[in-house]
Amino acid sequence: MNFREFLADLQSIRDYKQEKLKDLVLSDIKVYLEKINADAGKEKGFSLIMLENGDEVFNELEGVGGYSGVMIKSPHYIGLAFSKESHEAEFFGAYHMQSVVKKLQEMYLGSCWIDIGGVSEDIKVKLSGDSEFRVNYLLAFGIANEKALKEKKPRASLTNKASEYRQSPYGIKFAEAGISDRARLALGEVVYMHEWGKSATYEELENRGVADLFFYLRNAPSYKNLQPCRIILKDGEAELAVPEPENARNYIDAGIMMYTFEGLAKDLGIPGKWSFVGAKSGNEDYGVAARIEL
């Protein structure tokens, strides 16, 4: 599955069939998590933890954690846990957790990120088990409840306020009637040219051969669809920047954005080698989380 298909089909699933997945399916997912933990987690200070007994997790968190205060019930969860407070761990942990989202989608399973950073330490200890890691995020996953999906309003469609995209790309947004959390920022609101706040024009992006890349990149998911990440396009590279550089949650969104950025770049034949930077910039309004060569 290429990244454009992945983004087009991606949904945050909040209703699941309450049936456990087959052992063979869970085993495949566990192997994937173990490889991530061995290859990146140990070095970067994060761990992906399989929580097979969804009922126990739900009972612990009902009324105290969940999506916008409502806990999502699913047969299984994956915990994103950290051994220390670190923007780097949050960034890399989110990057790899989003790769799990893609794998689950390729297995025809639904998933949904859940922020539980505000729950008590006692609950985090129970979820984390005998470990120095503490779970701050969960990924609910399982077989989507098709009946509940059909009862949802229609999925987002591409709408254009102008008659010609090339004449007025800033008029294009993704929107779903009555559901604001699917609205997407316009291209010029996401991509800046050379400096923070200076909107890139479509012609500039097209001349550099990256207009399609950033058009699709706008669809990268984020917490409550707040879309905090910005791209500062420079000569030969792009900076992935976030406002409020001390806000840990923004680095979770940045990790998801970078996973999407890298995948789309490869799909479109654009070589892109990236590196984590951290909150380093001369501007108090934002921090540069990572750079990618283009």
C-alpha positions as CSV (number, residue, x, y, z in Angstrom):
1,M,0.0,0.0,0.0
2,N,1.5,3.3,-1.0
3,F,1.2,6.4,1.2
4,R,-1.4,8.2,-0.9
5,E,-3.7,5.2,-0.6
6,F,-2.9,5.0,3.1
7,L,-3.8,8.6,3.8
8,A,-6.9,8.4,1.6
9,D,-8.3,5.4,3.5
10,L,-7.1,6.4,7.0
11,Q,-9.8,6.7,9.6
12,S,-9.7,7.0,13.3
13,I,-11.8,4.0,14.3
14,R,-13.7,4.4,17.6
15,D,-16.1,1.4,17.3
16,Y,-14.9,-2.1,17.3
17,K,-16.3,-5.6,17.2
18,Q,-15.6,-6.9,20.7
19,E,-13.9,-10.1,19.6
20,K,-10.3,-11.0,20.1
21,L,-8.1,-11.4,17.1
22,K,-6.6,-14.8,16.2
23,D,-3.4,-15.7,17.9
24,L,-1.6,-15.8,14.5
25,V,-2.6,-12.2,13.8
26,L,-1.5,-11.0,17.3
27,S,1.7,-12.9,16.9
28,D,2.5,-11.1,13.7
29,I,1.9,-7.7,15.3
30,K,4.0,-8.7,18.3
31,V,6.9,-9.6,16.1
32,Y,6.6,-6.2,14.4
33,L,6.6,-4.4,17.8
34,E,9.6,-6.3,19.1
35,K,11.6,-5.4,16.0
36,I,10.8,-1.7,16.5
37,N,11.8,-1.9,20.2
38,A,15.0,-3.7,19.4
39,D,16.0,-1.5,16.4
40,A,15.0,2.0,17.7
41,G,13.1,1.9,21.0
42,K,16.0,0.8,23.3
43,E,18.3,3.5,21.9
44,K,15.7,6.3,21.8
45,G,13.9,5.6,25.2
46,F,10.5,4.3,24.1
47,S,8.8,1.0,24.0
48,L,5.7,-0.4,22.2
49,I,3.8,-2.7,24.5
50,M,1.1,-5.1,23.4
51,L,-1.9,-5.1,25.8
52,E,-3.9,-8.1,24.7
53,N,-6.6,-8.0,27.4
54,G,-8.6,-5.0,26.2
55,D,-11.3,-5.4,28.9
56,E,-8.8,-4.9,31.7
57,V,-7.4,-1.8,30.0
58,F,-10.8,-0.4,29.4
59,N,-11.9,-0.9,32.9
60,E,-8.8,0.8,34.3
61,L,-9.3,3.9,32.1
62,E,-13.1,4.2,31.8
63,G,-14.1,7.6,33.2
64,V,-10.5,8.8,33.5
65,G,-8.8,8.5,30.1
66,G,-9.7,8.4,26.5
67,Y,-10.4,10.4,23.4
68,S,-11.7,13.8,24.5
69,G,-12.5,12.2,27.8
70,V,-14.4,9.2,26.5
71,M,-12.5,5.9,26.7
72,I,-12.6,3.8,23.5
73,K,-13.4,0.2,24.0
74,S,-11.4,-2.3,21.8
75,P,-10.4,-5.9,22.2
76,H,-6.7,-5.0,22.2
77,Y,-4.4,-2.0,22.7
78,I,-0.8,-1.1,22.1
79,G,0.9,1.2,24.6
80,L,3.5,3.8,23.7
81,A,5.7,4.1,26.8
82,F,8.7,6.2,27.7
83,S,11.6,5.6,30.1
84,K,12.2,9.3,30.5
85,E,10.7,12.7,29.5
86,S,12.3,13.5,26.2
87,H,11.2,15.2,23.0
88,E,13.4,12.9,21.1
89,A,11.7,9.8,22.6
90,E,8.3,11.3,21.9
91,F,9.2,12.1,18.3
92,F,10.7,8.7,17.5
93,G,8.0,6.8,19.5
94,A,5.2,8.5,17.5
95,Y,7.0,8.0,14.2
96,H,7.2,4.2,14.8
97,M,3.7,4.0,16.3
98,Q,2.3,5.5,13.1
99,S,4.1,2.8,11.2
100,V,2.1,0.3,13.3
101,V,-1.1,2.2,12.2
102,K,-0.1,1.6,8.6
103,K,0.6,-2.1,9.2
104,L,-2.7,-2.6,10.9
105,Q,-4.5,-0.9,8.0
106,E,-2.7,-3.3,5.6
107,M,-4.1,-6.2,7.8
108,Y,-7.6,-4.7,7.4
109,L,-7.7,-3.7,11.0
110,G,-8.8,-0.3,12.4
111,S,-7.0,1.7,15.0
112,C,-7.2,4.9,17.0
113,W,-4.7,7.0,19.0
114,I,-5.6,7.7,22.6
115,D,-3.8,10.2,24.9
116,I,-3.7,9.0,28.5
117,G,-0.9,11.3,29.7
118,G,-3.1,12.8,32.3
119,V,-4.1,9.6,34.2
120,S,-2.6,8.7,37.5
121,E,0.8,7.2,38.0
122,D,-0.8,4.1,39.6
123,I,-2.8,3.3,36.4
124,K,0.3,3.9,34.2
125,V,2.3,1.4,36.4
126,K,-0.5,-1.2,36.0
127,L,-0.5,-0.7,32.2
128,S,3.3,-0.7,31.9
129,G,3.8,-3.8,34.0
130,D,7.2,-4.5,35.6
131,S,9.1,-1.9,33.7
132,E,10.7,1.5,34.0
133,F,8.6,2.6,31.1
134,R,5.4,4.5,31.5
135,V,2.6,4.4,29.0
136,N,1.4,7.9,27.9
137,Y,-0.4,6.9,24.7
138,L,-2.5,3.9,23.5
139,L,-3.4,2.6,20.1
140,A,-6.8,0.9,20.2
141,F,-7.1,-1.7,17.5
142,G,-9.3,-4.4,16.2
143,I,-11.9,-5.2,13.6
144,A,-14.0,-2.1,12.8
145,N,-17.7,-2.2,13.6
146,E,-19.0,-1.9,10.1
147,K,-22.5,-1.0,11.3
148,A,-21.2,1.9,13.3
149,L,-19.1,3.0,10.3
150,K,-22.1,3.0,8.0
151,E,-24.0,5.2,10.4
152,K,-21.3,7.8,10.3
153,K,-21.7,10.8,8.0
154,P,-20.1,10.6,4.6
155,R,-16.3,10.7,4.5
156,A,-14.4,13.8,3.6
157,S,-14.5,15.0,0.0
158,L,-12.2,17.4,-1.8
159,T,-13.8,20.8,-2.3
160,N,-12.6,23.8,-4.2
161,K,-13.8,27.3,-3.6
162,A,-12.2,28.4,-6.8
163,S,-12.7,27.0,-10.3
164,E,-9.0,26.3,-11.0
165,Y,-6.7,24.7,-8.4
166,R,-3.6,26.0,-10.1
167,Q,-5.0,29.5,-10.0
168,S,-6.0,29.4,-6.4
169,P,-4.7,26.5,-4.4
170,Y,-5.4,28.3,-1.2
171,G,-9.1,27.8,-1.8
172,I,-8.8,24.0,-1.5
173,K,-9.5,22.3,1.8
174,F,-10.8,18.9,2.9
175,A,-14.1,19.3,4.5
176,E,-16.9,17.1,5.8
177,A,-20.3,18.7,6.4
178,G,-21.0,19.2,10.1
179,I,-17.7,17.6,11.2
180,S,-15.0,20.2,11.7
181,D,-12.3,17.7,12.8
182,R,-11.9,16.6,9.1
183,A,-11.2,20.1,7.8
184,R,-7.7,20.5,6.4
185,L,-5.5,23.5,6.4
186,A,-4.8,25.0,3.0
187,L,-1.4,24.5,1.4
188,G,-0.1,28.0,2.1
189,E,-1.0,27.6,5.8
190,V,1.2,24.5,6.2
191,V,4.2,25.3,4.0
192,Y,6.4,28.3,4.5
193,M,9.1,29.5,2.2
194,H,12.6,30.1,3.8
195,E,11.2,31.5,7.1
196,W,8.5,31.0,9.6
197,G,5.2,32.6,8.6
198,K,6.1,33.4,5.0
199,S,3.5,31.3,3.0
200,A,4.8,29.4,0.0
201,T,3.0,29.9,-3.2
202,Y,1.9,27.0,-5.4
203,E,4.1,28.1,-8.2
204,E,7.2,28.1,-6.0
205,L,6.4,24.5,-4.8
206,E,5.6,23.4,-8.4
207,N,8.9,24.8,-9.7
208,R,10.7,22.8,-7.1
209,G,8.8,19.7,-8.0
210,V,7.3,19.2,-4.5
211,A,3.8,20.6,-4.9
212,D,2.1,17.2,-4.9
213,L,4.2,16.1,-1.9
214,F,3.0,18.9,0.3
215,F,-0.6,18.8,-1.0
216,Y,-0.9,15.2,0.3
217,L,1.2,15.9,3.4
218,R,-1.5,18.2,4.7
219,N,-3.6,15.1,5.4
220,A,-1.2,13.8,8.1
221,P,-3.2,13.1,11.2
222,S,-2.7,15.0,14.5
223,Y,-4.1,15.2,18.0
224,K,-7.7,16.5,17.8
225,N,-6.8,17.5,14.2
226,L,-5.1,20.6,15.5
227,Q,-2.5,20.3,12.7
228,P,0.3,22.1,14.6
229,C,3.2,21.1,12.3
230,R,4.6,23.4,9.7
231,I,7.2,22.9,6.9
232,I,9.8,25.6,6.3
233,L,11.1,24.9,2.8
234,K,14.7,26.0,2.2
235,D,17.3,25.4,-0.5
236,G,17.9,21.6,-0.6
237,E,16.1,20.8,2.6
238,A,12.9,21.3,4.6
239,E,12.5,21.9,8.3
240,L,9.7,20.3,10.2
241,A,8.7,22.9,12.8
242,V,6.2,23.1,15.7
243,P,4.8,26.0,17.7
244,E,5.2,25.9,21.5
245,P,8.5,23.9,21.3
246,E,8.2,22.9,25.0
247,N,4.8,21.2,24.4
248,A,5.5,17.4,24.4
249,R,2.3,16.6,22.5
250,N,3.6,18.7,19.5
251,Y,6.5,16.3,19.1
252,I,4.1,13.4,19.0
253,D,2.4,15.1,16.0
254,A,5.8,15.9,14.5
255,G,6.8,12.3,14.6
256,I,3.6,11.3,12.8
257,M,4.1,14.1,10.3
258,M,7.7,12.9,9.6
259,Y,6.6,9.3,9.1
260,T,4.1,10.6,6.6
261,F,6.5,13.0,5.0
262,E,9.2,10.3,4.4
263,G,6.7,7.8,3.0
264,L,5.1,10.3,0.6
265,A,8.5,11.5,-0.6
266,K,9.5,7.9,-1.4
267,D,6.2,7.3,-3.2
268,L,6.8,10.4,-5.4
269,G,10.4,9.5,-6.2
270,I,11.8,12.3,-4.0
271,P,14.9,11.2,-2.1
272,G,14.6,12.4,1.5
273,K,17.1,11.7,4.3
274,W,15.9,13.1,7.6
275,S,17.4,13.8,11.1
276,F,15.9,14.8,14.4
277,V,16.9,18.2,15.6
278,G,14.9,19.1,18.7
279,A,13.7,22.5,19.8
280,K,16.5,24.5,18.3
281,S,15.7,27.8,16.6
282,G,16.3,31.5,17.0
283,N,12.6,32.2,17.2
284,E,10.5,31.9,20.4
285,D,7.4,31.2,18.3
286,Y,8.5,27.8,17.1
287,G,11.0,25.0,17.4
288,V,12.6,22.9,14.6
289,A,11.9,19.2,15.4
290,A,13.6,17.7,12.4
291,R,15.2,18.3,9.0
292,I,14.8,16.4,5.8
293,E,17.0,16.7,2.7
294,L,15.1,17.2,-0.6
